[in-house]
């Protein structure tokens, strides 16, 4: 299963859980941050794959880029929740981001084997 397909599936699960726990108003935040996490993971994986056959410093540089992208997602989460708390409720939005990025990050370790 590709990262994008798995990310979309996890986004659907996280959004459904947010809807069940917090109601319809939780859907936009969970959906937006689940999709953001999927996009970040796909970009990080695309940056890392070419460096697997290269020297270690290049691999670490590409790995660091992926970690930086994930940190950017956390910053975007903080900004969105601060700017519009009605649209991006904190817990559902966090569920959308963390519930997608963490399983995808764990799945990325399969790439490094």
N, C-alpha and C positions, 0 to 999 in steps of 0.2 A: 504494500500500500504506500502511495507517495505521501510526502509530508503535507502537501496541500490538501489531499483528500482526507487524511487523518485529522488535520487541523480543522477542516470544515465540519467533520463529524463531531469532534470535540466541542466546537463552537455551538453546534446544535444541541448537544447534551448540556453544556453550561447555560445556554440561554433558556432551555426548557426547565432546568433546575431553578434558575433565577425567577422564572415566571411562576413556578409552583410555590416557591418560598415567599416571594415578595409581590407577586401580582404583575399586571400588564405594564406598569410603569418601570419595571426593572428590565424589560426586554431591550430597549435601545442601548443601554450601557453595557450589558453583557454581550450583546451581539457585536457592537462596535469594537470592544476590546478583545473579544475572541477573534474577530477578523484581523485586527491589528497584530495580535500575537501570531496568527497563522502567517501573515505577510512577513513579519520580522523573521520567523523561523525559516521560511522558504528562502529569504534573502541571505540569512546567515549560513544556511546549508550550501547555497550556490557559491558563496564566497569561500567556504572552507574546502569543498570538494577538489578544486584544482590544486590546492596546496598539499594534499595528502601525499603526493609523490615527490614533492619538493623538499629542500633542506628544512630542518627543524625551525630556524628563525622565521622563515616564510610561513610555516604552519602556525606558529604562535601569533604572528601578525594577523593572519586571517581569523584565527580563533578569537583574538582580542577584538577584532572588528565585530564579530557576532555578539560577543558579550556587551560591547558598547551599544549595539542596536537594541538589545534586550533592556539595557539600562535606559535608553531613550524612551522605550515603551513605558517604563515606570514613571519617568518624568512626565510624559504625555498623560498618563493616568492622573497624576497629582494635579496637573494643570486643569484637565477637564473637570475633575471633581471640584476643584476650587472655583472655577469659573461658572459652572452650571450644575449645581447639585440637584436640581429638579430633573434634569435629563439624565445625568450620570450619577445615579445613586452610588455611594462608595462601595458597599458590600457586593451588590450584583456586578458592578463594573470590575471589581477586583476578582470576583469569581470568574468572570469572562476572560480576563487576562491570565491570571495565575493557573486557572483550570485548563488552559490550552497550552501556555508556554512551557510549563513544567513537564507535562507528559511528552511534548515534542522534543524538549531538551534531553530527556532521558532516552528517547528513541534515537537521538543523534549519536549517542554512544555506539550504537550498532554500526554507524558509518565508519567509526574510527577503528573497528576491529580488523 
